[in-house]
């Protein structure tokens, strides 16, 4: 029942006044009428206000674990990749020992085979000896090629580390020497011809070291960077389409690995690395160790909308959306491969990010979307 019910007598309002407390500055004296306690009875001593000595801190909005902002495409860009430190491990010693034993076994088997052939038919023994000699020469050529490929990769990594260390304090002589090494490394690539001519035009000019290195990076790396961007974009497009139409997750994984190997090898050859088989395995391991790569990303509509936008996500089917996400993962591999294969670090030129590829990949996926996919999604 309401306090102002017309059927009964109404309670008259009462006024209270409080005395001024000397310590707290608050007035606590009762004026007219007694104060009511908790149970509604009268009390002579009113309760003084008190403050609790506990400070309550509220959780900020940014600290809420489930209140996460929308995914930023640039946040998907991997940090700069660096070569892993090489060290002697028990696994490497084991592999070396097993490889030596396998080589001895093959050698003894070949020697026994040739001796038996000489005992039976001498001409078969000579044929087997010739085949063994050809195989030995081919093995020597393979070893030389692998060693040369490893040395080229080591040269690229050493140049990148030295330029990064001396970029801000290099003398003019050191800067010109470093730029000359980079120029000789990529001299076989015709895309670097314009940059090499630009550096030759500065012979005899007085330029301080840091500015000369910045100029060399812009001129020598510009054409190669454009080609590298196209390589990453083409590989990402192929991955996005193939993984969108493939029926199995295993096919997605196999094709992503295949495209990743092709992309890393093409990136190394573009920047003058040209690794062999062992060098390619090491480079691929460094890239994959830097990234977490999956073959089939189970991306729902919410993740697709966060990455590619609500408008474009509405035009893509679920499978094409997963293809876009896989294409972005391939772009991450390409960016990390650029970090490891480029002989000069990204200083004067901006380092590429996922935002540089996402629009092209998503637009390509939208163009490849079939009307049947849209109707099925609707």
C-alpha positions, 0 to 999 in steps of 0.5 A: 500500500502506498504511503499516501493512501487516501483511505487512511491518515497520512504521515506528516513529514518531519525535519531533522538537523544534525550538529556540526562535528568538530573532527569531521565537519559534519552536523550530527545534532537531531532537530525536531522529532526522534530518529528511527532505528532499523526496526522502526523504533525510537532511539536517542543516539543517532548513528554517525556516518562512517566511511569504510577503509576499503578501496574498491577498484573496478575492472577497466574496460580494456582489461575485460578478457571477453571484451576484445576489439575487432581484429586489426589486419596490421596486427596479423603482420608477423614481427621481423624474422631473424635466422635461428642460431646454429648450435651443435646438438645431440640430434645433429651428432646422431644424424652425422654418425648415422650418415657416416655409417650409411656412407661406409655401408654403401661403399663396402657394398659397391666394392663387393659388387664390383669385385664380384662382377670382375670375377664373373665378367670383366667387362661388367666390372668395368661398366660398374666401375665407370658407373661408380665413378660417375656417381662419385663425381655427381655426389661431389658436384652436389656437395659443392652446390650445397656448400655454395648455397649455404655460403650464399645464405650465410652471406645474405644474413651477414650483410643484413646483420652488418648493415643493420648494425652500422646503418646509423653510424657508418662512415662513407667508406663503409657504406659504399663497401656494404652497398657494393657487396649488395650490388654484386650479390644481386647483379645477376637479377636484371631488376637491379640494373636501374639501381646499380646504375644510380649508385654508379652515378654517385661515384665521387660524390660526397655523401655521408654513410647513413644517407648513402645506405638509405639511398642504396636501399631505395634504389637497389631494393625497389624493383626486387621488393615490387617483384617480391610483393607480386610473388606473395600476392600470387601465392596467396591468391592460389592458396585462397582459391584452392583451399576454398574448393578442396574437399579435405583439410589434408589437401589444404595442408599439403597445398599450403606447404607446397606453395610455402616451399615454392614461395620461399625458394622464389624469394631466396632466388630473387634476392640473390640467395639461391639455396640448395636442398639443404639450404632450402630446408634450413630456410624453410625451417627458420620461416616456419619456426617463426610462424604458427601455420595451419593448413585449414583454418576453421574460420566462421562468419565472425572472424571473416567479418573482423578481418575482411569487413562486414560488407565483403564478408556478406558477399563471400561464402563460408568456404571462400572466407576460409580461403581468404584466411589461408591466403593471409597465412600464406602472406605471413609466410611471404613477409617472413621470407622477405625478412630472411632473404633480403640482404638489406633490412627494412629501414629506408623502405617501409616493411610490408604488412598484411594490410598491403595484401588483404584488399587484393586477396579479398577482392580476388576471392570476391571475383571468384565467388560463384552465384551458386555459392551465394545462393547456397549461403542465402 
